[in-house]
Amino acid sequence: MKINKKNEKWEKEENADIVIKVHEAQIGHLHEQTWIALTGVIVVTFSVCFALWGIIPRWKLLSWGGVLIFIYIARAYFTKIFQKRSIAGPQIYEWAKLHVSGVMASGFMWALPPLFLWPTDSPVHQLIWPICIVSLTAAAISTYCTWMPSYISFLLLSMLPLSLRLLWEGGMVHTVLGLLGLFFTVFLVKTGRMMHSASVVSLVMGIRNESLNGFLSEEKAKQEELTRKLQIAHDQLRKLSMTDELTGLWNRRFLNATISEDVAQVMRNYHNIGPMLEKPLIKDIDIIFAIVDLDHFKAVNDTYGHIAGDQVLTQMRQILIESSREMDTVIRWGGEEFMVVARNVCRDNYVFLVERIRRAVETHRFDIGERKALRLTCSVGAAAFPFLQKFPDGLSWDRVVEVADASLYAAKHSGRNAWVGIIPTAKATMEDLTSDFVKNIPELIDCGKLEMKTNLPDNVIVSWSESRMDLSVSGKTDRVVAYFG
């Protein structure tokens, strides 16, 4: 229970948690100040005993001083226990009561001198008590102002008996001193209340700010956690939007979102090289786009069902990952088409990549369940970016993908289980890169401006007729089956 039965006004207006925190701070400060108060009172006690030694019977002084010292020791002991235990919560009020009891005991002992230790025969020595008691009450106001019952009890117990004794003595000097004592008592009460109110306001504001800072910190932590979760969810959603649901590979959206950085890096490399020489530079700074299409995949779905088709597409993921490098990107291009984006390669080496893919598919046994396995083949079309080394800005990356797509259709319509790749020769110029460039690929091959490489046998005519073109290439092709043994 609280010491004061009637709550102060501010306590009724404040939150219960803030009230108890303010009281904890007040009573904690009260016990901290006790050490200073006890030190001062002990000094004053010994000073009084020394000044009145021989004026007042010694046994009275020793008895009075001994009891005071005992009270001081007891108060010091309980203060030490309070600080050692770090008392908080409702228990704080019990220790506040204990403190007030100790202060009242001290005040009562300082109320006795004007009654029993008064030097009646020495008006000069009588002034010692007003000087000491007034200074002690003023000090009590400053040290105990955070807790009203403590300073009020000491003030009233010590000052009122002194004032009444001075009035009782009579005479102008004593009467004036007695009235001044009463006035000083009222003045100290007012001053104590002002100091107490100021300390309450300071503590309330401090605790409010601390609570607000704690609340803001918690809200900030919650906001940061929510932001982190939202970012994770956004990243996951973004990844899902860029990931093929069936195979787990990246999709076209991912390529469109990320290829610009790779293209920019290639362009920086070419611009750093400076003017191109007539002889093509052999450096691992190109990007190869290889489009892979499963042959006769529709027949798989028609014969064995779409579940079997999905199993085939899922197994293509591992085949393509194992056939490419770790730094390359494998993409589900759509339907039964896939794309491998190989970075930092030499354009002439694309033949190794596409043949490795073709052979891996050809030799793989596609497990479609129910102890059934299929043998399938694929067709691959490839092209390098930048298309013209001497003019790296001549053809955009998506136009290069169109070249690879046209090469894929040429491979499919020339027998399947094949790959076709297109790279320009030294004769190619910017004027050749017209809006109809892809349609003109067969003519550019015939006139030596484009070089076609393929694994198809020499006796097979590469047909471009069904790959959105009306021409076939019968010569000037580079057959590279021998490269792979």
C-alpha positions, 0 to 999 in steps of 0.5 A: 500500500502507498504511504499517503492515503490520498493520492496526489493530483498527478498520480490520478492523471497518469498511467499506473505503470508510470506512477509506480516507475516515478515512485521507484525513482523517487524512493531510490533517489531518497535512499541515495541521498540518505548517505549524504543526509546521515553524514551531515547530521552526524557532523552536526550532532558531534558539533552540538555535543562539543559546543554544549559540553559542560553547559548541559549535563553530560549524561543528557547529551550522551544519551541524546547523541547515543540514541541519534547515532543508533538511529543513524546506524540503523538507517544506514543499514536498511539503506544498504540493504535496499540498494543491495536488493534493488527493490522495485514494484509494489515492495518499494512502498514498504521501504518508503515507509521504513525510510519515513519511520527513520526520518521521523525517529531522527526528527523526534530526537531533534524535537527533544533539545528545545524541551529537555536540552535547553541551556536556560542560563546561557542565551548565547548557547540557546542560539546553537539549537536554532542554527543547527535545526534550521540548517538541518531542516533546510538540508532535509528539504533539498535531500528528501524533496522527492518524497514528501512524507520524509521531509515534511515529517522531519520539518514539522517534528524538528521546527515546531518544538523549537519555534514554540520553545522560543515563543514560550521563552518570551522577550522580544528576541525570542518572540521574533525568533519563534515567529521567524521559526514558524514563518520559516517552517511554512516557507520550507513547506512551500519550497519543499512542495515546489521542489517535489513538484519539479522532481515529479515533472522531471521524472514523469517526463523522463519516464515518458520519454524512456517509454516512448523511446522504448515503444519507438524502438520496438515499433522500429524493430517491428517495422524493420522485421516487417520490411525484412519479411516483405523484402523476402516475400518480394524476393521470393515472389520475384523469383517465382515470377522469374522461375519456371514452375515445372523445371525450376529453371529461370524463364524469359522474364529473368533473362529480360531483367538480367541480360542488360548487365551482361550486355553492358559488360561485353560492350565495356570489354569491346570498347576498352580494346579499342579499334578492332583489327582486321583479324578477329580478336580471340578473347573470352568476352562474348556471350553465346545464345544456344536455343535447344528444342526437343525433337518430336516432343508432341508425340511424347505427349500424344502417346504417353500423356502430359505427365510423361512429357513433364517428366521429360522436361524436368529431366532436361533441366539436369541434362542442360545444367550438367552440359554447361558451366556453372557460370552459364544460365539455363532458361526454360524458353517455352514449351519444349524449348530451352536456352543456354546463355554462356558468358565470357566465352570465345565465339568459336568455341560454341560448337563444343557447347552445342554438341555436348548438349546434343550428345547428352540428350541423345544418350540419355534414357528419359524415365517416364515412369511405369518402368518405361524409358524413352530415347529422344533427340534435340535440335540446337541453334546458336549465335554469338553476341556481339554479332559483329566484333568490329561493330559491337553495337551493330546488332542488339542481343534480342536480334542475335537471339533471332539468329539463334532461333532461325538456326534452330529451325534450320537444324530441325528442318534439315533432319533434327538431332542436329545443331546449326550455328551462325557467326559472321566472317571478315567480309560482313559489314554494318550494311548487311545488318538490315531489318530483314537481316535474319531472312537474308541469312542463306544469301549472306552464307552463300556470298561468304559474309556469314559462316555456318557450322553444323554437325550435319553430314556433308551430303545433307542440304541445310534447309531454311525453307520452313524456318520462315525463309524460302532459301536453302544453303547447299554449300559454303558450310563448315561441317564439324562432326570430326571435332567430336570424334 
